[in-house]
């Protein structure tokens, strides 16, 4: 197994643990965060839904929640990680510092 694969598995485990601890997180939130951690891009909820194989409307709804929590920025329907979102993914943000939407 490659180091990259091990890191992805470890990161996935850490994110799953975060999802369990943060009461307002949905399972798709984990997939959204993992996608943005692996791809430094800005895209629409529709494109994101296609890439993570979830319903477009549900992804759009969850992106609004994640945006309200400060994890994403939305410019004319294009989402990208905010500085807070990057801190969260880096593990530099305590769960108590994460605002509930």
Residue pairs with C-beta under 8 A, 6 or more apart in sequence:
8 38
11 34
11 37
12 34
14 91
15 30
15 33
15 34
16 30
18 25
18 30
18 95
19 25
19 26
19 27
19 29
19 30
21 95
22 95
22 98
24 65
24 69
24 100
24 101
26 62
26 65
28 52
28 54
28 58
28 59
28 62
29 62
29 65
29 66
31 52
31 54
32 48
32 52
32 59
32 62
32 63
32 66
33 71
33 85
33 88
33 89
35 48
35 51
35 52
36 72
36 80
36 81
36 85
36 89
37 89
40 81
41 80
42 75
42 78
42 79
42 80
43 51
43 78
43 79
43 80
44 77
44 78
44 79
45 56
45 59
45 60
45 63
45 77
45 79
46 56
46 59
46 60
48 59
48 63
48 79
49 55
49 56
49 58
49 59
49 60
50 56
52 59
63 72
63 74
63 79
64 74
65 101
66 72
66 85
66 101
67 73
67 74
67 79
68 101
69 98
69 99
69 100
69 101
70 82
70 84
70 85
70 99
71 81
71 82
71 84
71 85
71 88
71 98
72 79
72 80
72 81
72 82
72 85
73 79
73 80
73 81
73 82
81 89
84 93
87 93
88 98
